[in-house]
Amino acid sequence: MPLDPQARFVLDQLAAQGGLELHELTPDAARRAFAALRLPSPAEPVAHVENRSIPGPAGAVPVRVYRSEGAATPAPGLVYFHGGGWVVGDLESHDNFCRALANRTHAVVVSVDYRLAPEHRCPAAAEDCYAATRWVAEHGAEIGVDGARIAIAGDSAGGNLAAVVA
């Protein structure tokens, strides 16, 4: 059976790194390697995508807001924290996943680009995620979210951040 083309792409990108593990790279090199693993696929369409900056504990926190075609107004909100071991990952690395979440849940998804380590030590990421969640609860009407109906989610390090925020 032939290997799935997307799996082949990821394996080829890993091989191109020269055998180094992500944890053996500098943070900048790890971020470049992680970005190279993104599948070259067209973005899943959603009704609306908006980049915003919201107030955070150490300055502005970038977020990306996704609204599906079928989302009510106001809609439930889903605040999403990307994975990446607290060192890699960003709004781009999880863009397609957040689009899929918005389309399948009809919630307004707010993806948070929290500060990364090692430049920003713990608890910087958790503080950014908490601030973003509070902002959605208090200002959700600005983006069509019912501030009383908010869920939080994340993958990997983002899952840990979701547990901390909860």
Beta strands, then each sheet from edge to edge (+ up, - down):
strand 1: 48-56
strand 2: 59-67
strand 3: 75-81
strand 4: 108-112
strand 5: 145-154
sheet 1: 1+ 2- 4+ 3+ 5+
end
